[in-house]
Amino acid sequence: MSKYCRKYHPKLAPVHPSHSRVWKNLHKVRDAAEEQIHWQIGDGSCDFWLDSWMELGPLVHYYPENRGAFEEGRQHRPGLVISYELWHNNIPKKMSFLAWRLWNGWLAVDEILMKRGIPLASKCHCCEQMETLEHVFFTNPIADQVWAHYAALVGIRHVRINSLQQVIAAWSLSVSTKGHIKQVLPIVILWALWEGRNKAKHIAATYSFHQICSRVHNLLFDNSKANMNHTKFWTGESYLGAILGVTVEVKPQPAPRLFRWDRPEKSTLKLNIDATFKENRAG
Ligand SMILES: [Zn+2]
């Protein structure tokens, strides 16, 4: 992903026939996904010109000629390697976009806006601390509790995390099936935390452990019905599936087969063993 967006804002990165299928698909839904992401001055837009932080839409639509001069004065971030774990048909694109922005630091929380010279008295929605990406998504006490709760549900040892890279290492890389619940769930948690933070900040909605978890459950349930009701996405996590009320397709078990001992042909040796096999185990 960063390959295609290293030099460009996500909205402007071009697509060519030689680019990957994933990137082409993303390109198709980009505008629709960006429409879902609205920013508010002081805590929303990370790109002054391109992100829609006003009700009117992106500023670049109104003042296209000004952008060049503004951009020249900006420092470009070095390209970061984006993890492919953020993108899958089982993850709603708007959530992948959010995670991708977080990965690149493209979400304007107070700390980032203050670094850009916007004067703010930063106050977190949950405490008195400065609002940083790390605090919003990982280290605030409620976020930490939410991560610990779901880590316990899927059997991941919870250590205090403070970056998306750590989440991917602990969750997504623990399974080999793309689109597995362990890859989808962390992205849904990020979305619920961001949504919870926005609502707390703008409409003073309650921001609590139960509120975030109930949102995660609803989002996962809807998503599971739509996309991921195949058992392979839930391998080892049927308990979580049951908690969420997700009906997972169950493959019929193959019927047991009977084997008969046949006398070997003359001058042939046959090795008889008495053992039971089950997958990789023998008894
Ligand atoms: Zn806080």
Residues whose N, C-alpha, C, O or C-beta is under 5 A from the ligand:
A	BS01	ZN	C124 H125 C126 C127 Q129 N140
